[in-house]
């Protein structure tokens, strides 16, 4: 079972630059709003994209989606682990928890 991470710990890791954050929602949802610093890698594209975009299998990676009932992040985490990534965690409460705490989102696509 994949470990989870809570909002405040994630915030600290993002501020320290100590984590790769992946938004697993479709690209249109990412463009409308994502946690600052997150990269877009929809859950269904993890297997194809991860080896090139995430070359360090020992990097700390956190995946998230919209909220707890959304299963995309758990599926993405399982796929990453199957690919050999060793430090994968899930921000289970997701984007809704982030915004409910008054934290901002970024919009737009990746550059």
Secondary structure, 3 states (H helix, E strand, C coil): CCEECCHHHHHHHHHHCCCEEEECCCHHHHHHCEECCCEECCHHHHHHHHHHHCCCCCCCEEEECCCCCCCHHHHHHHHHHHCCCCCEEEECCHHHHHHHCCCCEECCCCC
